[in-house]
């Protein structure tokens, strides 16, 4: 028998109609194999084996809880700049490594515990059910609820209290990792926004020459920028500190100063104000000699330096903070303390 004749034997039978067309006989050549016979697991017939599985699952959930505690402890303990050598990775951040390992272990143990629970203790009997319309009949709904209750009973969720309690503990503690990560949004500001590097006795240093300023260095009509003594451009926190401590110095005839406190905090008409605009923190750099007004180039907020640097135009919310100054024994301008109020834009802790 040829291979062609053999292959034709497996084809469905055909019948020729009276009109000469061919019709395929209504026979299904593929038999339904059905479900294989169910084989009981060792946990189904041996309660000791079931208890071993229960303890294994509980151990994984407990290990997840310990890993979550380790995640929180690592976050608190390891400094950001600490590096360790891990073979074969090399030198890496101790904080990142510990956070990744502990959080990964916590999530893995929950998943592994759930899988082991399902494979060894939950019912593994395969149930075939016909598809039904989307809108279930009352009888179907009742059957679903009955199946659900039966599945809950077969899962032994109520019976295996050790698994249930440890699983609840693991699932309750894992979200704490996300809560702790919120702490990493940035350092707490504490009172840092209220203080700058200015303090009593700090010299006013010219930003351009890097030399201490004398009153004679500031002429009427000029605008001079200054920084605190000891702050250098190569410092790692220079940008952060100069953003709060930048100073602009002008000289106004004392009789033209309208604000009494401004006059008292100046020296022979030399006044020192924060260079940081109180709107969104842009550096102020435009000075009008005749009116003693300074203008922020970002949004045109205008301040009157002859009248306590009050706002006379623009979106800025309050006046520029003034730095109280004097001349020391060597003839240099120095600060008598920090700004009396926070510099820059208003923030929710102000007042």
HELIX and SHEET records of a PDB file:
HELIX    1   1 UNK A    3  UNK A    9  1                                   7    
HELIX    2   2 UNK A   42  UNK A   45  1                                   4    
HELIX    3   3 UNK A   47  UNK A   77  1                                  31    
HELIX    4   4 UNK A   94  UNK A  120  1                                  27    
HELIX    5   5 UNK A  138  UNK A  154  1                                  17    
HELIX    6   6 UNK A  161  UNK A  181  1                                  21    
HELIX    7   7 UNK A  182  UNK A  185  5                                   4    
HELIX    8   8 UNK A  192  UNK A  194  5                                   3    
HELIX    9   9 UNK A  215  UNK A  217  5                                   3    
HELIX   10  10 UNK A  238  UNK A  245  1                                   8    
HELIX   11  11 UNK A  254  UNK A  256  5                                   3    
HELIX   12  12 UNK A  260  UNK A  264  1                                   5    
SHEET    1   A 2 UNK A  14  UNK A  16  0                                        
SHEET    2   A 2 UNK A  22  UNK A  24 -1                                        
SHEET    1   B 2 UNK A  83  UNK A  86  0                                        
SHEET    2   B 2 UNK A  90  UNK A  93 -1                                        
SHEET    1   C 5 UNK A 204  UNK A 206  0                                        
SHEET    2   C 5 UNK A 223  UNK A 228 -1                                        
SHEET    3   C 5 UNK A 247  UNK A 251 -1                                        
SHEET    4   C 5 UNK A 270  UNK A 274 -1                                        
SHEET    5   C 5 UNK A 322  UNK A 323 -1                                        
SHEET    1   D 4 UNK A 286  UNK A 288  0                                        
SHEET    2   D 4 UNK A 293  UNK A 295 -1                                        
SHEET    3   D 4 UNK A 302  UNK A 304 -1                                        
SHEET    4   D 4 UNK A 310  UNK A 313 -1                                        
SHEET    1   E 2 UNK A 325  UNK A 327  0                                        
SHEET    2   E 2 UNK A 333  UNK A 335 -1                                        
END                                                                             
